[in-house]
């Protein structure tokens, strides 16, 4: 069985400060992990993915995430927040290689960016 | 290249009415999915299809039916709508290639059942 927990439902940061969105996972196998972003009234868009290659994964728009097996975590970070980063972010886990068709979504973290 | 297109984008139904949501993708993807998104619950898989003519149940299939008569289309039907089916519905698709695992999403269909 697989599961994912996003530790914060809401995160608020000031523009130009670092962003940290936390995600812990549980998986019976070597997991594939993803972060998706959803802007208001839009579909989800892939930010980055981990599929057993490098543990530090770089994504679009300056985001990156580090896979830490010992901590079962896959936290999303960005050095400097921009107003356009305000959105909802979903951590997703799959314990099939490459994701397959059995994905489990976290409940989401709403990121607010203030001036 | 339109990607994944959902119609309609908005719909209001009365309890007991039926309707069909249409999802069309132009990326020649084998896999297609229907999810529902509710506040505080993330996305939950309703049904999915791994190819033309095939469908399978996901996490929350009750009250929904699906069909995949053509590779590019995946229909989600509600035979007798209930207020509990008020939600935002997302269609997604991806390639059979399991290395990437990336899903491509439509922009959603917001359904209200009164």
Interface residues (C-beta under 8 A of the other chain):
Chain A: X9 X32 X34 X36 X41 X42 X43 X44 X45 X46 X49 X51 X90 X94 X96 X97 X98 X99 X100 X101 X103 X105 X106 X107 X108
Chain B: X4 X31 X33 X40 X41 X42 X43 X44 X45 X48 X50 X90 X92 X94 X97 X98 X99 X100 X101 X102 X103 X105 X106 X107 X108
